[in-house]
Amino acid sequence: MGATHVTVTIRNPANPEKFWEGLFLVDSGAIDSLVPRDALESIGLKPKAQRSYELADGTEIKMDITTGDIEFMGEIVGGTIIFGASDTEPILGVTALESVGINIDPRNQQLKRMPSTRLKKLKPIASC
């Protein structure tokens, strides 16, 4: 099966006129989204923290992260964005997809909008 790509715009929430757009690989195995460092810095986003990530080969590394607005398919969501190497292919992670109610159809590898975003009802806690 082929890879799924989608055009994504990353915006600086503190200055929405500053944005970067690219073609992202949709990766259902990635939790967070990844953008080349130089692209994030060009729109004024700076690292806020570091987080440990496990690579496909099992290697664990610490990477700089920030938060920003992620726009795709007419939707927008605030999300965690990883600072990748300047030559890294941008990745759209599953958290951004699920937050706006979009899944990957496993049969044809196409993005599919769910009829509505799931909101589960909490079960009441029994009193002691």
C-alpha positions as CSV (number, residue, x, y, z in Angstrom):
1,M,0.0,0.0,0.0
2,G,1.1,3.5,-0.7
3,A,1.8,6.3,1.7
4,T,-0.9,8.9,2.5
5,H,0.0,12.6,2.3
6,V,-2.0,15.7,3.1
7,T,-1.3,19.5,2.8
8,V,-0.9,21.0,6.3
9,T,-0.5,24.5,7.5
10,I,1.3,25.1,10.8
11,R,0.5,28.5,12.4
12,N,2.1,30.4,15.3
13,P,-0.9,30.8,17.7
14,A,0.6,34.0,19.1
15,N,0.9,35.5,15.6
16,P,-1.5,33.6,13.2
17,E,-0.2,35.6,10.2
18,K,3.0,33.6,10.5
19,F,2.5,30.2,9.0
20,W,4.3,27.4,7.1
21,E,2.6,25.0,4.7
22,G,3.9,21.6,3.6
23,L,3.0,18.2,2.3
24,F,2.9,15.9,5.4
25,L,3.1,12.1,5.6
26,V,0.1,10.8,7.5
27,D,1.5,8.4,10.1
28,S,-1.0,6.5,12.3
29,G,2.0,5.1,14.3
30,A,3.1,8.6,15.3
31,I,1.4,10.3,18.2
32,D,2.6,13.8,17.7
33,S,3.3,15.8,14.5
34,L,6.9,16.6,13.3
35,V,8.0,19.6,11.3
36,P,11.5,20.6,10.2
37,R,13.2,22.9,12.8
38,D,14.0,25.7,10.3
39,A,10.3,25.8,9.2
40,L,9.1,26.2,12.8
41,E,11.8,28.8,13.6
42,S,10.8,30.8,10.5
43,I,7.3,31.4,11.9
44,G,8.6,32.2,15.4
45,L,8.0,28.9,17.2
46,K,10.6,28.0,19.8
47,P,11.1,24.9,21.8
48,K,9.1,24.8,25.0
49,A,10.3,21.5,26.4
50,Q,11.8,18.1,25.5
51,R,10.1,14.8,25.3
52,S,11.4,11.2,24.8
53,Y,10.4,9.5,21.6
54,E,11.0,5.9,20.4
55,L,12.1,5.7,16.7
56,A,10.9,2.9,14.4
57,D,14.2,1.0,15.1
58,G,13.6,1.1,18.8
59,T,16.1,3.8,19.6
60,E,14.9,6.3,22.2
61,I,15.8,10.0,21.8
62,K,14.9,13.3,23.4
63,M,13.5,15.9,21.0
64,D,12.5,19.5,21.4
65,I,8.8,20.2,21.2
66,T,6.4,23.1,21.0
67,T,2.7,23.7,20.5
68,G,1.1,25.3,17.5
69,D,-2.0,25.4,15.4
70,I,-2.3,22.5,12.9
71,E,-4.7,23.0,9.9
72,F,-5.7,20.4,7.3
73,M,-8.7,19.4,5.4
74,G,-10.6,22.5,6.5
75,E,-10.0,21.7,10.2
76,I,-7.8,23.3,12.9
77,V,-6.4,21.8,16.1
78,G,-3.8,22.9,18.6
79,G,-1.2,20.3,19.0
80,T,2.2,19.2,20.1
81,I,4.8,19.6,17.4
82,I,8.2,18.0,17.4
83,F,11.3,19.9,16.0
84,G,12.7,17.6,13.3
85,A,15.9,17.9,11.4
86,S,15.9,20.4,8.5
87,D,15.8,17.7,5.9
88,T,13.1,15.6,7.6
89,E,9.8,14.9,5.9
90,P,6.9,16.5,7.9
91,I,4.7,14.0,9.7
92,L,1.0,14.4,10.7
93,G,0.5,12.4,13.9
94,V,-2.6,10.5,14.9
95,T,-3.5,12.9,17.8
96,A,-4.2,15.7,15.3
97,L,-6.2,13.4,13.1
98,E,-8.4,12.0,15.9
99,S,-8.9,15.4,17.5
100,V,-10.8,16.6,14.5
101,G,-12.6,13.3,13.7
102,I,-10.5,12.1,10.8
103,N,-9.3,8.5,10.4
104,I,-7.2,6.6,7.9
105,D,-9.3,4.1,5.9
106,P,-7.1,1.0,6.1
107,R,-8.5,-0.5,2.8
108,N,-7.5,2.4,0.5
109,Q,-5.2,4.5,2.8
110,Q,-7.4,7.6,2.3
111,L,-8.3,10.0,5.0
112,K,-11.9,9.7,6.0
113,R,-14.0,12.1,8.0
114,M,-16.1,10.5,10.7
115,P,-19.8,11.5,10.8
116,S,-19.1,13.2,14.2
117,T,-16.3,13.5,16.7
118,R,-16.6,10.9,19.5
119,L,-17.3,12.2,22.9
120,K,-17.7,9.4,25.4
121,K,-20.0,9.8,28.4
122,L,-18.3,9.4,31.7
123,K,-19.6,6.8,34.1
124,P,-20.7,8.1,37.5
125,I,-18.3,7.3,40.3
126,A,-19.9,5.3,43.1
127,S,-19.9,7.1,46.4
128,C,-18.2,5.5,49.4
